[in-house]
Amino acid sequence: MEYIIAVDIGTTSTKALAFNLQGQVITEHRMSYPVISPLPTYSEQDPEVLFEAVINCIAAVRQVMNGNQAATALRGISFSSAMHGLMAVDSAGRPLTNCIIWADTRSEAFATQLKGTSLGHDIYLKTGTPIHPMSPLCKLGWMKENQVDIFKAAYKFISIKEYVFFKLFGTYIVDVSIASATGLLETAKQQWYNPALSLLDLSAERLSSLVPITHISRGLNAHYADFMRLPIDTPFIVGGSDGCLANIGAQAMDAGVASVTIGTSGAIRVVSDKPARDEKERIFSYVISPETYVLGGAVNNGANILQWYQEGFVSSNGQALEETIPLLTQQAAAISPGSNGLVFLPYLTGERAPHWDANAKGVFFGVQKHHKQAHFIRAMMEGVLFGLYSVARALEEASGSFRCIFVSGGFARSSDWVQMLADIFNKQVFVRKTIESSAMGATIVGMNALQLIDGFSIYNDQDVTISSFLPKQADHEAYMNNFKIFERLYIKLKDEF
């Protein structure tokens, strides 16, 4: 049995999974880490902690596979990573800052000043990244204005995956998928966009070299090779961003097919053979390859909503979070669609698509005496999906309609939540065997890079779909009553936020 290790560097944890060449998970290892928030708008992570998580996860999987008598050869290691991270390093590669992650909103003032200007609109049209505090473009603008000494002293500005590859191989590279989410890459030409760089007084030499997602690095640092029990010439495939790879992993690559992922946050995406732009700047357009683009929108708030509720208001009785959240969703299943009039705006950490409003706040609306805990839980689950549905409407307006949805992420383990998605979107929904779609996507990209497959497909639909959900028209209509209130509430409360 030959295999590939996929490494997925996420917001709350890093995972390494060993996949055989048929796309089946053999073993996996996960390490969690905290988000550092020294101020309310700050969200950072220690890059050394994340790097240690990467090499420890690989080492743990490698140890298991070395003891597996059926495992014959490791073909390569391929990567997925969260987008929009930024850190500064000196000429020796030492971090000058923590990694500022996607959820950080400290650059709100810079983003607000740029958004709505002709330059801001031009940058969006050329780069496909909406002007928002999450983008490295705005993070760099904040750093230039508020951390002048660090900005001037920095040798490179990079993301966490770039830092990992520098530590392992001594070179600075960034795949076009991660780069296209920075607000600094002209997607049509797949090169750094000079007007965006000029805005920041930044030269391209202070960014990493652009490479395709199939780029292979060899010549692993001997110390880390020994630690991870790897030959020095093990191929490391750079891979892409978690969002783009989720579509590949879910095999949502055809016209008329969308992919929905809900983990800590959430997103809906479709694949196109050309970049798309929305004059209202509601959706993103990222790169997989010169012929393949991922269009869509991400929401800040997904399963983190239930985690927030569980940690703040529910006694866990010593149970792990993974055990208590399914119990919450089971309670919600007993409540009728629409939560008996209770509506939730899920903007606990502001919002990205379609509003791109860092000031948005969470709201429960319509609370009455008959509402119990289960109503609040269901309203939160519905609110997360309403947020994604509003993105889907903008996406279909800009790029055309889609007929069905493939889902992935932790929420796919809840059949009640997936059925809710089918009913709200009024479309058929499919769940794949491997809900770790970003890691699966990294595996497929790795197989392509190693010339084990052509293109980005390794299996047929009938082999990988474990369940499907058809929408219930009566429930859809009930949801739409609340969705109309949901949309009006944001508009009415925007100034108050």
PyMOL commands that set and color helices and strands:
alter all, ss='L'
color gray80, all
select helices_A, chain A and resi 47-66+108-114+118-127+136-146+148-153+160-169+176-179+194-199+204-206+222-227+242-249+304-313+321-333+339-341+373-399+410-413+415-425+437-449+461-464+473-493
alter helices_A, ss='H'
color red, helices_A
select strands_A, chain A and resi 2-9+13-20+25-32+44-45+73-81+87-89+99-100+156-158+173-175+185-186+191-192+209-211+216-217+236-241+257-262+266-272+284-289+292-299+343-346+362-365+404-408+428-432+465-469
alter strands_A, ss='S'
color yellow, strands_A
deselect
rebuild
show_as cartoon
